[in-house]
Amino acid sequence: MKENEFAIKLGERIRELRKIKGISQLELAYDMDMSMNTISGIELGKISPKIETLRKIASKLDVEIGELFNFSHTSAKNKVSRKKIEEISRKLQDFDTDFIILAQNTIDLLIKARNSK
């Protein structure tokens, strides 16, 4: 994989995780004390972040740093799923923590039932 391909895939993965978490570029930039242009540049693969920046991004997205490099998730077939996850995330933002935990537990039960088939 060429360096620019790697940077693009890394940026796509960061964007995917950020959107799944329902965090805007502006929020991430603010939390990281960076400009939104820097976050955008990373997500577009135009800026190659330092490892410390990647650690901070992973922390803000509440994932292990290795998850940023799990590029198998960023494929065309997952775009529909990603959009649905983003839609669910947006819908849950207005609810309190107890309701979100209930929704998460329900999802966990659905996954467990599906995996037991």
Phi and psi restraints in degrees (range 20) as a CNS / XPLOR table:
assign (resid 1 and name C) (resid 2 and name N)
       (resid 2 and name CA) (resid 2 and name C) 1.0 -71.3 20.0 2
assign (resid 2 and name N) (resid 2 and name CA)
       (resid 2 and name C) (resid 3 and name N) 1.0 158.1 20.0 2
assign (resid 2 and name C) (resid 3 and name N)
       (resid 3 and name CA) (resid 3 and name C) 1.0 -57.7 20.0 2
assign (resid 3 and name N) (resid 3 and name CA)
       (resid 3 and name C) (resid 4 and name N) 1.0 -44.8 20.0 2
assign (resid 3 and name C) (resid 4 and name N)
       (resid 4 and name CA) (resid 4 and name C) 1.0 -69.5 20.0 2
assign (resid 4 and name N) (resid 4 and name CA)
       (resid 4 and name C) (resid 5 and name N) 1.0 -30.9 20.0 2
assign (resid 4 and name C) (resid 5 and name N)
       (resid 5 and name CA) (resid 5 and name C) 1.0 -64.8 20.0 2
assign (resid 5 and name N) (resid 5 and name CA)
       (resid 5 and name C) (resid 6 and name N) 1.0 -41.6 20.0 2
assign (resid 5 and name C) (resid 6 and name N)
       (resid 6 and name CA) (resid 6 and name C) 1.0 -62.4 20.0 2
assign (resid 6 and name N) (resid 6 and name CA)
       (resid 6 and name C) (resid 7 and name N) 1.0 -45.8 20.0 2
assign (resid 6 and name C) (resid 7 and name N)
       (resid 7 and name CA) (resid 7 and name C) 1.0 -62.4 20.0 2
assign (resid 7 and name N) (resid 7 and name CA)
       (resid 7 and name C) (resid 8 and name N) 1.0 -38.8 20.0 2
assign (resid 7 and name C) (resid 8 and name N)
       (resid 8 and name CA) (resid 8 and name C) 1.0 -66.6 20.0 2
assign (resid 8 and name N) (resid 8 and name CA)
       (resid 8 and name C) (resid 9 and name N) 1.0 -45.3 20.0 2
assign (resid 8 and name C) (resid 9 and name N)
       (resid 9 and name CA) (resid 9 and name C) 1.0 -63.9 20.0 2
assign (resid 9 and name N) (resid 9 and name CA)
       (resid 9 and name C) (resid 10 and name N) 1.0 -40.3 20.0 2
assign (resid 9 and name C) (resid 10 and name N)
       (resid 10 and name CA) (resid 10 and name C) 1.0 -62.2 20.0 2
assign (resid 10 and name N) (resid 10 and name CA)
       (resid 10 and name C) (resid 11 and name N) 1.0 -45.9 20.0 2
assign (resid 10 and name C) (resid 11 and name N)
       (resid 11 and name CA) (resid 11 and name C) 1.0 -61.5 20.0 2
assign (resid 11 and name N) (resid 11 and name CA)
       (resid 11 and name C) (resid 12 and name N) 1.0 -42.0 20.0 2
assign (resid 11 and name C) (resid 12 and name N)
       (resid 12 and name CA) (resid 12 and name C) 1.0 -62.6 20.0 2
assign (resid 12 and name N) (resid 12 and name CA)
       (resid 12 and name C) (resid 13 and name N) 1.0 -40.0 20.0 2
assign (resid 12 and name C) (resid 13 and name N)
       (resid 13 and name CA) (resid 13 and name C) 1.0 -67.5 20.0 2
assign (resid 13 and name N) (resid 13 and name CA)
       (resid 13 and name C) (resid 14 and name N) 1.0 -41.6 20.0 2
assign (resid 13 and name C) (resid 14 and name N)
       (resid 14 and name CA) (resid 14 and name C) 1.0 -61.8 20.0 2
assign (resid 14 and name N) (resid 14 and name CA)
       (resid 14 and name C) (resid 15 and name N) 1.0 -44.9 20.0 2
assign (resid 14 and name C) (resid 15 and name N)
       (resid 15 and name CA) (resid 15 and name C) 1.0 -60.6 20.0 2
assign (resid 15 and name N) (resid 15 and name CA)
       (resid 15 and name C) (resid 16 and name N) 1.0 -45.1 20.0 2
assign (resid 15 and name C) (resid 16 and name N)
       (resid 16 and name CA) (resid 16 and name C) 1.0 -58.8 20.0 2
assign (resid 16 and name N) (resid 16 and name CA)
       (resid 16 and name C) (resid 17 and name N) 1.0 -48.5 20.0 2
assign (resid 16 and name C) (resid 17 and name N)
       (resid 17 and name CA) (resid 17 and name C) 1.0 -65.1 20.0 2
assign (resid 17 and name N) (resid 17 and name CA)
       (resid 17 and name C) (resid 18 and name N) 1.0 -39.9 20.0 2
assign (resid 17 and name C) (resid 18 and name N)
       (resid 18 and name CA) (resid 18 and name C) 1.0 -61.8 20.0 2
assign (resid 18 and name N) (resid 18 and name CA)
       (resid 18 and name C) (resid 19 and name N) 1.0 -43.9 20.0 2
assign (resid 18 and name C) (resid 19 and name N)
       (resid 19 and name CA) (resid 19 and name C) 1.0 -69.5 20.0 2
assign (resid 19 and name N) (resid 19 and name CA)
       (resid 19 and name C) (resid 20 and name N) 1.0 -38.5 20.0 2
assign (resid 19 and name C) (resid 20 and name N)
       (resid 20 and name CA) (resid 20 and name C) 1.0 -59.0 20.0 2
assign (resid 20 and name N) (resid 20 and name CA)
       (resid 20 and name C) (resid 21 and name N) 1.0 -38.1 20.0 2
assign (resid 20 and name C) (resid 21 and name N)
       (resid 21 and name CA) (resid 21 and name C) 1.0 -78.9 20.0 2
assign (resid 21 and name N) (resid 21 and name CA)
       (resid 21 and name C) (resid 22 and name N) 1.0 -7.2 20.0 2
assign (resid 21 and name C) (resid 22 and name N)
       (resid 22 and name CA) (resid 22 and name C) 1.0 73.0 20.0 2
assign (resid 22 and name N) (resid 22 and name CA)
       (resid 22 and name C) (resid 23 and name N) 1.0 31.1 20.0 2
assign (resid 22 and name C) (resid 23 and name N)
       (resid 23 and name CA) (resid 23 and name C) 1.0 -107.3 20.0 2
assign (resid 23 and name N) (resid 23 and name CA)
       (resid 23 and name C) (resid 24 and name N) 1.0 132.0 20.0 2
assign (resid 23 and name C) (resid 24 and name N)
       (resid 24 and name CA) (resid 24 and name C) 1.0 -80.7 20.0 2
assign (resid 24 and name N) (resid 24 and name CA)
       (resid 24 and name C) (resid 25 and name N) 1.0 163.4 20.0 2
assign (resid 24 and name C) (resid 25 and name N)
       (resid 25 and name CA) (resid 25 and name C) 1.0 -60.1 20.0 2
assign (resid 25 and name N) (resid 25 and name CA)
       (resid 25 and name C) (resid 26 and name N) 1.0 -38.8 20.0 2
assign (resid 25 and name C) (resid 26 and name N)
       (resid 26 and name CA) (resid 26 and name C) 1.0 -62.9 20.0 2
assign (resid 26 and name N) (resid 26 and name CA)
       (resid 26 and name C) (resid 27 and name N) 1.0 -44.4 20.0 2
assign (resid 26 and name C) (resid 27 and name N)
       (resid 27 and name CA) (resid 27 and name C) 1.0 -62.3 20.0 2
assign (resid 27 and name N) (resid 27 and name CA)
       (resid 27 and name C) (resid 28 and name N) 1.0 -44.9 20.0 2
assign (resid 27 and name C) (resid 28 and name N)
       (resid 28 and name CA) (resid 28 and name C) 1.0 -63.6 20.0 2
assign (resid 28 and name N) (resid 28 and name CA)
       (resid 28 and name C) (resid 29 and name N) 1.0 -44.0 20.0 2
assign (resid 28 and name C) (resid 29 and name N)
       (resid 29 and name CA) (resid 29 and name C) 1.0 -60.4 20.0 2
assign (resid 29 and name N) (resid 29 and name CA)
       (resid 29 and name C) (resid 30 and name N) 1.0 -45.3 20.0 2
assign (resid 29 and name C) (resid 30 and name N)
       (resid 30 and name CA) (resid 30 and name C) 1.0 -62.2 20.0 2
assign (resid 30 and name N) (resid 30 and name CA)
       (resid 30 and name C) (resid 31 and name N) 1.0 -47.2 20.0 2
assign (resid 30 and name C) (resid 31 and name N)
       (resid 31 and name CA) (resid 31 and name C) 1.0 -62.7 20.0 2
assign (resid 31 and name N) (resid 31 and name CA)
       (resid 31 and name C) (resid 32 and name N) 1.0 -28.8 20.0 2
assign (resid 31 and name C) (resid 32 and name N)
       (resid 32 and name CA) (resid 32 and name C) 1.0 -97.1 20.0 2
assign (resid 32 and name N) (resid 32 and name CA)
       (resid 32 and name C) (resid 33 and name N) 1.0 -0.2 20.0 2
assign (resid 32 and name C) (resid 33 and name N)
       (resid 33 and name CA) (resid 33 and name C) 1.0 57.5 20.0 2
assign (resid 33 and name N) (resid 33 and name CA)
       (resid 33 and name C) (resid 34 and name N) 1.0 47.1 20.0 2
assign (resid 33 and name C) (resid 34 and name N)
       (resid 34 and name CA) (resid 34 and name C) 1.0 -129.0 20.0 2
assign (resid 34 and name N) (resid 34 and name CA)
       (resid 34 and name C) (resid 35 and name N) 1.0 168.6 20.0 2
assign (resid 34 and name C) (resid 35 and name N)
       (resid 35 and name CA) (resid 35 and name C) 1.0 -82.7 20.0 2
assign (resid 35 and name N) (resid 35 and name CA)
       (resid 35 and name C) (resid 36 and name N) 1.0 155.8 20.0 2
assign (resid 35 and name C) (resid 36 and name N)
       (resid 36 and name CA) (resid 36 and name C) 1.0 -65.4 20.0 2
assign (resid 36 and name N) (resid 36 and name CA)
       (resid 36 and name C) (resid 37 and name N) 1.0 -31.1 20.0 2
assign (resid 36 and name C) (resid 37 and name N)
       (resid 37 and name CA) (resid 37 and name C) 1.0 -62.2 20.0 2
assign (resid 37 and name N) (resid 37 and name CA)
       (resid 37 and name C) (resid 38 and name N) 1.0 -35.8 20.0 2
assign (resid 37 and name C) (resid 38 and name N)
       (resid 38 and name CA) (resid 38 and name C) 1.0 -66.7 20.0 2
assign (resid 38 and name N) (resid 38 and name CA)
       (resid 38 and name C) (resid 39 and name N) 1.0 -46.4 20.0 2
assign (resid 38 and name C) (resid 39 and name N)
       (resid 39 and name CA) (resid 39 and name C) 1.0 -61.5 20.0 2
assign (resid 39 and name N) (resid 39 and name CA)
       (resid 39 and name C) (resid 40 and name N) 1.0 -44.4 20.0 2
assign (resid 39 and name C) (resid 40 and name N)
       (resid 40 and name CA) (resid 40 and name C) 1.0 -60.6 20.0 2
assign (resid 40 and name N) (resid 40 and name CA)
       (resid 40 and name C) (resid 41 and name N) 1.0 -43.2 20.0 2
assign (resid 40 and name C) (resid 41 and name N)
       (resid 41 and name CA) (resid 41 and name C) 1.0 -61.9 20.0 2
assign (resid 41 and name N) (resid 41 and name CA)
       (resid 41 and name C) (resid 42 and name N) 1.0 -39.5 20.0 2
assign (resid 41 and name C) (resid 42 and name N)
       (resid 42 and name CA) (resid 42 and name C) 1.0 -64.6 20.0 2
assign (resid 42 and name N) (resid 42 and name CA)
       (resid 42 and name C) (resid 43 and name N) 1.0 -46.6 20.0 2
assign (resid 42 and name C) (resid 43 and name N)
       (resid 43 and name CA) (resid 43 and name C) 1.0 -66.6 20.0 2
assign (resid 43 and name N) (resid 43 and name CA)
       (resid 43 and name C) (resid 44 and name N) 1.0 -28.2 20.0 2
assign (resid 43 and name C) (resid 44 and name N)
       (resid 44 and name CA) (resid 44 and name C) 1.0 -86.3 20.0 2
assign (resid 44 and name N) (resid 44 and name CA)
       (resid 44 and name C) (resid 45 and name N) 1.0 -5.5 20.0 2
assign (resid 44 and name C) (resid 45 and name N)
       (resid 45 and name CA) (resid 45 and name C) 1.0 79.6 20.0 2
assign (resid 45 and name N) (resid 45 and name CA)
       (resid 45 and name C) (resid 46 and name N) 1.0 15.2 20.0 2
assign (resid 45 and name C) (resid 46 and name N)
       (resid 46 and name CA) (resid 46 and name C) 1.0 -89.4 20.0 2
assign (resid 46 and name N) (resid 46 and name CA)
       (resid 46 and name C) (resid 47 and name N) 1.0 -21.1 20.0 2
assign (resid 46 and name C) (resid 47 and name N)
       (resid 47 and name CA) (resid 47 and name C) 1.0 -122.0 20.0 2
assign (resid 47 and name N) (resid 47 and name CA)
       (resid 47 and name C) (resid 48 and name N) 1.0 128.5 20.0 2
assign (resid 47 and name C) (resid 48 and name N)
       (resid 48 and name CA) (resid 48 and name C) 1.0 -96.4 20.0 2
assign (resid 48 and name N) (resid 48 and name CA)
       (resid 48 and name C) (resid 49 and name N) 1.0 109.3 20.0 2
assign (resid 48 and name C) (resid 49 and name N)
       (resid 49 and name CA) (resid 49 and name C) 1.0 -73.5 20.0 2
assign (resid 49 and name N) (resid 49 and name CA)
       (resid 49 and name C) (resid 50 and name N) 1.0 151.8 20.0 2
assign (resid 49 and name C) (resid 50 and name N)
       (resid 50 and name CA) (resid 50 and name C) 1.0 -71.8 20.0 2
assign (resid 50 and name N) (resid 50 and name CA)
       (resid 50 and name C) (resid 51 and name N) 1.0 161.4 20.0 2
assign (resid 50 and name C) (resid 51 and name N)
       (resid 51 and name CA) (resid 51 and name C) 1.0 -60.7 20.0 2
assign (resid 51 and name N) (resid 51 and name CA)
       (resid 51 and name C) (resid 52 and name N) 1.0 -36.8 20.0 2
assign (resid 51 and name C) (resid 52 and name N)
       (resid 52 and name CA) (resid 52 and name C) 1.0 -64.4 20.0 2
assign (resid 52 and name N) (resid 52 and name CA)
       (resid 52 and name C) (resid 53 and name N) 1.0 -37.9 20.0 2
assign (resid 52 and name C) (resid 53 and name N)
       (resid 53 and name CA) (resid 53 and name C) 1.0 -64.7 20.0 2
assign (resid 53 and name N) (resid 53 and name CA)
       (resid 53 and name C) (resid 54 and name N) 1.0 -40.9 20.0 2
assign (resid 53 and name C) (resid 54 and name N)
       (resid 54 and name CA) (resid 54 and name C) 1.0 -64.0 20.0 2
assign (resid 54 and name N) (resid 54 and name CA)
       (resid 54 and name C) (resid 55 and name N) 1.0 -37.6 20.0 2
assign (resid 54 and name C) (resid 55 and name N)
       (resid 55 and name CA) (resid 55 and name C) 1.0 -62.4 20.0 2
assign (resid 55 and name N) (resid 55 and name CA)
       (resid 55 and name C) (resid 56 and name N) 1.0 -42.3 20.0 2
assign (resid 55 and name C) (resid 56 and name N)
       (resid 56 and name CA) (resid 56 and name C) 1.0 -66.4 20.0 2
assign (resid 56 and name N) (resid 56 and name CA)
       (resid 56 and name C) (resid 57 and name N) 1.0 -42.0 20.0 2
assign (resid 56 and name C) (resid 57 and name N)
       (resid 57 and name CA) (resid 57 and name C) 1.0 -61.0 20.0 2
assign (resid 57 and name N) (resid 57 and name CA)
       (resid 57 and name C) (resid 58 and name N) 1.0 -47.6 20.0 2
assign (resid 57 and name C) (resid 58 and name N)
       (resid 58 and name CA) (resid 58 and name C) 1.0 -58.4 20.0 2
assign (resid 58 and name N) (resid 58 and name CA)
       (resid 58 and name C) (resid 59 and name N) 1.0 -43.2 20.0 2
assign (resid 58 and name C) (resid 59 and name N)
       (resid 59 and name CA) (resid 59 and name C) 1.0 -62.4 20.0 2
assign (resid 59 and name N) (resid 59 and name CA)
       (resid 59 and name C) (resid 60 and name N) 1.0 -46.0 20.0 2
assign (resid 59 and name C) (resid 60 and name N)
       (resid 60 and name CA) (resid 60 and name C) 1.0 -65.1 20.0 2
assign (resid 60 and name N) (resid 60 and name CA)
       (resid 60 and name C) (resid 61 and name N) 1.0 -30.7 20.0 2
assign (resid 60 and name C) (resid 61 and name N)
       (resid 61 and name CA) (resid 61 and name C) 1.0 -89.9 20.0 2
assign (resid 61 and name N) (resid 61 and name CA)
       (resid 61 and name C) (resid 62 and name N) 1.0 0.2 20.0 2
assign (resid 61 and name C) (resid 62 and name N)
       (resid 62 and name CA) (resid 62 and name C) 1.0 58.2 20.0 2
assign (resid 62 and name N) (resid 62 and name CA)
       (resid 62 and name C) (resid 63 and name N) 1.0 46.3 20.0 2
assign (resid 62 and name C) (resid 63 and name N)
       (resid 63 and name CA) (resid 63 and name C) 1.0 -133.1 20.0 2
assign (resid 63 and name N) (resid 63 and name CA)
       (resid 63 and name C) (resid 64 and name N) 1.0 160.3 20.0 2
assign (resid 63 and name C) (resid 64 and name N)
       (resid 64 and name CA) (resid 64 and name C) 1.0 -70.2 20.0 2
assign (resid 64 and name N) (resid 64 and name CA)
       (resid 64 and name C) (resid 65 and name N) 1.0 148.9 20.0 2
assign (resid 64 and name C) (resid 65 and name N)
       (resid 65 and name CA) (resid 65 and name C) 1.0 -58.2 20.0 2
assign (resid 65 and name N) (resid 65 and name CA)
       (resid 65 and name C) (resid 66 and name N) 1.0 -33.8 20.0 2
assign (resid 65 and name C) (resid 66 and name N)
       (resid 66 and name CA) (resid 66 and name C) 1.0 -61.1 20.0 2
assign (resid 66 and name N) (resid 66 and name CA)
       (resid 66 and name C) (resid 67 and name N) 1.0 -27.6 20.0 2
assign (resid 66 and name C) (resid 67 and name N)
       (resid 67 and name CA) (resid 67 and name C) 1.0 -63.9 20.0 2
assign (resid 67 and name N) (resid 67 and name CA)
       (resid 67 and name C) (resid 68 and name N) 1.0 -25.8 20.0 2
assign (resid 67 and name C) (resid 68 and name N)
       (resid 68 and name CA) (resid 68 and name C) 1.0 -65.6 20.0 2
assign (resid 68 and name N) (resid 68 and name CA)
       (resid 68 and name C) (resid 69 and name N) 1.0 -23.8 20.0 2
assign (resid 68 and name C) (resid 69 and name N)
       (resid 69 and name CA) (resid 69 and name C) 1.0 -101.7 20.0 2
assign (resid 69 and name N) (resid 69 and name CA)
       (resid 69 and name C) (resid 70 and name N) 1.0 8.6 20.0 2
assign (resid 69 and name C) (resid 70 and name N)
       (resid 70 and name CA) (resid 70 and name C) 1.0 -85.2 20.0 2
assign (resid 70 and name N) (resid 70 and name CA)
       (resid 70 and name C) (resid 71 and name N) 1.0 80.6 20.0 2
assign (resid 70 and name C) (resid 71 and name N)
       (resid 71 and name CA) (resid 71 and name C) 1.0 -76.3 20.0 2
assign (resid 71 and name N) (resid 71 and name CA)
       (resid 71 and name C) (resid 72 and name N) 1.0 -9.8 20.0 2
assign (resid 71 and name C) (resid 72 and name N)
       (resid 72 and name CA) (resid 72 and name C) 1.0 -63.6 20.0 2
assign (resid 72 and name N) (resid 72 and name CA)
       (resid 72 and name C) (resid 73 and name N) 1.0 -21.1 20.0 2
assign (resid 72 and name C) (resid 73 and name N)
       (resid 73 and name CA) (resid 73 and name C) 1.0 -75.9 20.0 2
assign (resid 73 and name N) (resid 73 and name CA)
       (resid 73 and name C) (resid 74 and name N) 1.0 -22.1 20.0 2
assign (resid 73 and name C) (resid 74 and name N)
       (resid 74 and name CA) (resid 74 and name C) 1.0 -95.6 20.0 2
assign (resid 74 and name N) (resid 74 and name CA)
       (resid 74 and name C) (resid 75 and name N) 1.0 70.8 20.0 2
assign (resid 74 and name C) (resid 75 and name N)
       (resid 75 and name CA) (resid 75 and name C) 1.0 -124.4 20.0 2
assign (resid 75 and name N) (resid 75 and name CA)
       (resid 75 and name C) (resid 76 and name N) 1.0 164.2 20.0 2
assign (resid 75 and name C) (resid 76 and name N)
       (resid 76 and name CA) (resid 76 and name C) 1.0 -58.4 20.0 2
assign (resid 76 and name N) (resid 76 and name CA)
       (resid 76 and name C) (resid 77 and name N) 1.0 -38.3 20.0 2
assign (resid 76 and name C) (resid 77 and name N)
       (resid 77 and name CA) (resid 77 and name C) 1.0 -66.1 20.0 2
assign (resid 77 and name N) (resid 77 and name CA)
       (resid 77 and name C) (resid 78 and name N) 1.0 -21.1 20.0 2
assign (resid 77 and name C) (resid 78 and name N)
       (resid 78 and name CA) (resid 78 and name C) 1.0 -90.9 20.0 2
assign (resid 78 and name N) (resid 78 and name CA)
       (resid 78 and name C) (resid 79 and name N) 1.0 -4.6 20.0 2
assign (resid 78 and name C) (resid 79 and name N)
       (resid 79 and name CA) (resid 79 and name C) 1.0 -62.9 20.0 2
assign (resid 79 and name N) (resid 79 and name CA)
       (resid 79 and name C) (resid 80 and name N) 1.0 -40.8 20.0 2
assign (resid 79 and name C) (resid 80 and name N)
       (resid 80 and name CA) (resid 80 and name C) 1.0 -64.9 20.0 2
assign (resid 80 and name N) (resid 80 and name CA)
       (resid 80 and name C) (resid 81 and name N) 1.0 -45.5 20.0 2
assign (resid 80 and name C) (resid 81 and name N)
       (resid 81 and name CA) (resid 81 and name C) 1.0 -61.0 20.0 2
assign (resid 81 and name N) (resid 81 and name CA)
       (resid 81 and name C) (resid 82 and name N) 1.0 -43.8 20.0 2
assign (resid 81 and name C) (resid 82 and name N)
       (resid 82 and name CA) (resid 82 and name C) 1.0 -60.8 20.0 2
assign (resid 82 and name N) (resid 82 and name CA)
       (resid 82 and name C) (resid 83 and name N) 1.0 -42.0 20.0 2
assign (resid 82 and name C) (resid 83 and name N)
       (resid 83 and name CA) (resid 83 and name C) 1.0 -64.1 20.0 2
assign (resid 83 and name N) (resid 83 and name CA)
       (resid 83 and name C) (resid 84 and name N) 1.0 -38.6 20.0 2
assign (resid 83 and name C) (resid 84 and name N)
       (resid 84 and name CA) (resid 84 and name C) 1.0 -66.6 20.0 2
assign (resid 84 and name N) (resid 84 and name CA)
       (resid 84 and name C) (resid 85 and name N) 1.0 -40.5 20.0 2
assign (resid 84 and name C) (resid 85 and name N)
       (resid 85 and name CA) (resid 85 and name C) 1.0 -63.1 20.0 2
assign (resid 85 and name N) (resid 85 and name CA)
       (resid 85 and name C) (resid 86 and name N) 1.0 -42.2 20.0 2
assign (resid 85 and name C) (resid 86 and name N)
       (resid 86 and name CA) (resid 86 and name C) 1.0 -61.6 20.0 2
assign (resid 86 and name N) (resid 86 and name CA)
       (resid 86 and name C) (resid 87 and name N) 1.0 -41.1 20.0 2
assign (resid 86 and name C) (resid 87 and name N)
       (resid 87 and name CA) (resid 87 and name C) 1.0 -62.8 20.0 2
assign (resid 87 and name N) (resid 87 and name CA)
       (resid 87 and name C) (resid 88 and name N) 1.0 -44.8 20.0 2
assign (resid 87 and name C) (resid 88 and name N)
       (resid 88 and name CA) (resid 88 and name C) 1.0 -61.9 20.0 2
assign (resid 88 and name N) (resid 88 and name CA)
       (resid 88 and name C) (resid 89 and name N) 1.0 -44.0 20.0 2
assign (resid 88 and name C) (resid 89 and name N)
       (resid 89 and name CA) (resid 89 and name C) 1.0 -59.5 20.0 2
assign (resid 89 and name N) (resid 89 and name CA)
       (resid 89 and name C) (resid 90 and name N) 1.0 -44.7 20.0 2
assign (resid 89 and name C) (resid 90 and name N)
       (resid 90 and name CA) (resid 90 and name C) 1.0 -61.8 20.0 2
assign (resid 90 and name N) (resid 90 and name CA)
       (resid 90 and name C) (resid 91 and name N) 1.0 -41.4 20.0 2
assign (resid 90 and name C) (resid 91 and name N)
       (resid 91 and name CA) (resid 91 and name C) 1.0 -63.9 20.0 2
assign (resid 91 and name N) (resid 91 and name CA)
       (resid 91 and name C) (resid 92 and name N) 1.0 -35.1 20.0 2
assign (resid 91 and name C) (resid 92 and name N)
       (resid 92 and name CA) (resid 92 and name C) 1.0 -80.0 20.0 2
assign (resid 92 and name N) (resid 92 and name CA)
       (resid 92 and name C) (resid 93 and name N) 1.0 -16.9 20.0 2
assign (resid 92 and name C) (resid 93 and name N)
       (resid 93 and name CA) (resid 93 and name C) 1.0 -58.4 20.0 2
assign (resid 93 and name N) (resid 93 and name CA)
       (resid 93 and name C) (resid 94 and name N) 1.0 -30.2 20.0 2
assign (resid 93 and name C) (resid 94 and name N)
       (resid 94 and name CA) (resid 94 and name C) 1.0 -85.6 20.0 2
assign (resid 94 and name N) (resid 94 and name CA)
       (resid 94 and name C) (resid 95 and name N) 1.0 -3.4 20.0 2
assign (resid 94 and name C) (resid 95 and name N)
       (resid 95 and name CA) (resid 95 and name C) 1.0 -95.8 20.0 2
assign (resid 95 and name N) (resid 95 and name CA)
       (resid 95 and name C) (resid 96 and name N) 1.0 160.4 20.0 2
assign (resid 95 and name C) (resid 96 and name N)
       (resid 96 and name CA) (resid 96 and name C) 1.0 -77.9 20.0 2
assign (resid 96 and name N) (resid 96 and name CA)
       (resid 96 and name C) (resid 97 and name N) 1.0 169.8 20.0 2
assign (resid 96 and name C) (resid 97 and name N)
       (resid 97 and name CA) (resid 97 and name C) 1.0 -59.9 20.0 2
assign (resid 97 and name N) (resid 97 and name CA)
       (resid 97 and name C) (resid 98 and name N) 1.0 -39.1 20.0 2
assign (resid 97 and name C) (resid 98 and name N)
       (resid 98 and name CA) (resid 98 and name C) 1.0 -60.8 20.0 2
assign (resid 98 and name N) (resid 98 and name CA)
       (resid 98 and name C) (resid 99 and name N) 1.0 -42.3 20.0 2
assign (resid 98 and name C) (resid 99 and name N)
       (resid 99 and name CA) (resid 99 and name C) 1.0 -67.4 20.0 2
assign (resid 99 and name N) (resid 99 and name CA)
       (resid 99 and name C) (resid 100 and name N) 1.0 -39.6 20.0 2
assign (resid 99 and name C) (resid 100 and name N)
       (resid 100 and name CA) (resid 100 and name C) 1.0 -64.3 20.0 2
assign (resid 100 and name N) (resid 100 and name CA)
       (resid 100 and name C) (resid 101 and name N) 1.0 -40.5 20.0 2
assign (resid 100 and name C) (resid 101 and name N)
       (resid 101 and name CA) (resid 101 and name C) 1.0 -63.5 20.0 2
assign (resid 101 and name N) (resid 101 and name CA)
       (resid 101 and name C) (resid 102 and name N) 1.0 -41.0 20.0 2
assign (resid 101 and name C) (resid 102 and name N)
       (resid 102 and name CA) (resid 102 and name C) 1.0 -60.2 20.0 2
assign (resid 102 and name N) (resid 102 and name CA)
       (resid 102 and name C) (resid 103 and name N) 1.0 -44.5 20.0 2
assign (resid 102 and name C) (resid 103 and name N)
       (resid 103 and name CA) (resid 103 and name C) 1.0 -62.4 20.0 2
assign (resid 103 and name N) (resid 103 and name CA)
       (resid 103 and name C) (resid 104 and name N) 1.0 -42.1 20.0 2
assign (resid 103 and name C) (resid 104 and name N)
       (resid 104 and name CA) (resid 104 and name C) 1.0 -63.4 20.0 2
assign (resid 104 and name N) (resid 104 and name CA)
       (resid 104 and name C) (resid 105 and name N) 1.0 -43.7 20.0 2
assign (resid 104 and name C) (resid 105 and name N)
       (resid 105 and name CA) (resid 105 and name C) 1.0 -62.5 20.0 2
assign (resid 105 and name N) (resid 105 and name CA)
       (resid 105 and name C) (resid 106 and name N) 1.0 -38.0 20.0 2
assign (resid 105 and name C) (resid 106 and name N)
       (resid 106 and name CA) (resid 106 and name C) 1.0 -64.4 20.0 2
assign (resid 106 and name N) (resid 106 and name CA)
       (resid 106 and name C) (resid 107 and name N) 1.0 -43.7 20.0 2
assign (resid 106 and name C) (resid 107 and name N)
       (resid 107 and name CA) (resid 107 and name C) 1.0 -62.0 20.0 2
assign (resid 107 and name N) (resid 107 and name CA)
       (resid 107 and name C) (resid 108 and name N) 1.0 -43.3 20.0 2
assign (resid 107 and name C) (resid 108 and name N)
       (resid 108 and name CA) (resid 108 and name C) 1.0 -59.0 20.0 2
assign (resid 108 and name N) (resid 108 and name CA)
       (resid 108 and name C) (resid 109 and name N) 1.0 -41.4 20.0 2
assign (resid 108 and name C) (resid 109 and name N)
       (resid 109 and name CA) (resid 109 and name C) 1.0 -66.2 20.0 2
assign (resid 109 and name N) (resid 109 and name CA)
       (resid 109 and name C) (resid 110 and name N) 1.0 -40.2 20.0 2
assign (resid 109 and name C) (resid 110 and name N)
       (resid 110 and name CA) (resid 110 and name C) 1.0 -62.9 20.0 2
assign (resid 110 and name N) (resid 110 and name CA)
       (resid 110 and name C) (resid 111 and name N) 1.0 -41.9 20.0 2
assign (resid 110 and name C) (resid 111 and name N)
       (resid 111 and name CA) (resid 111 and name C) 1.0 -65.2 20.0 2
assign (resid 111 and name N) (resid 111 and name CA)
       (resid 111 and name C) (resid 112 and name N) 1.0 -43.9 20.0 2
assign (resid 111 and name C) (resid 112 and name N)
       (resid 112 and name CA) (resid 112 and name C) 1.0 -62.1 20.0 2
assign (resid 112 and name N) (resid 112 and name CA)
       (resid 112 and name C) (resid 113 and name N) 1.0 -42.7 20.0 2
assign (resid 112 and name C) (resid 113 and name N)
       (resid 113 and name CA) (resid 113 and name C) 1.0 -64.9 20.0 2
assign (resid 113 and name N) (resid 113 and name CA)
       (resid 113 and name C) (resid 114 and name N) 1.0 -39.7 20.0 2
assign (resid 113 and name C) (resid 114 and name N)
       (resid 114 and name CA) (resid 114 and name C) 1.0 -67.5 20.0 2
assign (resid 114 and name N) (resid 114 and name CA)
       (resid 114 and name C) (resid 115 and name N) 1.0 -40.3 20.0 2
assign (resid 114 and name C) (resid 115 and name N)
       (resid 115 and name CA) (resid 115 and name C) 1.0 -71.1 20.0 2
assign (resid 115 and name N) (resid 115 and name CA)
       (resid 115 and name C) (resid 116 and name N) 1.0 -22.7 20.0 2
assign (resid 115 and name C) (resid 116 and name N)
       (resid 116 and name CA) (resid 116 and name C) 1.0 -83.5 20.0 2
assign (resid 116 and name N) (resid 116 and name CA)
       (resid 116 and name C) (resid 117 and name N) 1.0 -5.4 20.0 2
